[in-house]
Amino acid sequence: PSTLVILFAVAFIAGFIDAIAGGGELLTIPALLTAGLPPHLVLGTNKLCATFGSATASYTFYRRRLFEPGLWRRALAGTAIGAALGAALAQFMPASWLNQMLPLVVSACGIYLLFSRMPAKPSSDTVLSGHKRQWPQSLGLGFYDGVAGPGTGAFWTVSSMLIYPLG
């Protein structure tokens, strides 16, 4: 029971962090691994939680008219393809590899996000066309999210600020 209480508290804090900036997986993955769950189950559980959190955040942003979904169709398709490929790769990886890889990925992402600076707003002349910028970004981040996933929301934020003229 105490482990469940701790996992619930970590999930609540991670959800709060995810809603603001992304990166809640940097808390949930280590917590689930520490609780003794097998790495494939950890990745699946984490994705389920992240899916509901992302869907809720997306609906809230849409309802407040903070983004136009039609402009992100290519990114949605690319992310789905990349995530399916990444999840397929993770499914075939031995659990021992995932047990060694996940703590390293979580640590590396945490260090990067802790010490990285927010990118400056790009000028409109440096922004690539929609086709060219959405496919590489969405395929790469989707693949990473399918294989491991920690920090994907934050990586979306940073990469979007690098290539789109967003305030």
Secondary structure, 3 states (H helix, E strand, C coil): CHHHHHHHHHHHHHHHHHHHCCCCHHHHHHHHHHCCCCHHHHHHHHHHHHHHHHHHHHHHHHHCCCCCHHHHHHHHHHHHHHHHHHHHHHHHCCHHHHHHHHHHHHHHHHHHHHHCCCCCCCCHHHCCCHHHHHHHHHHHHHHHHHHCCCCHHHHHHHHHHHHCCCC
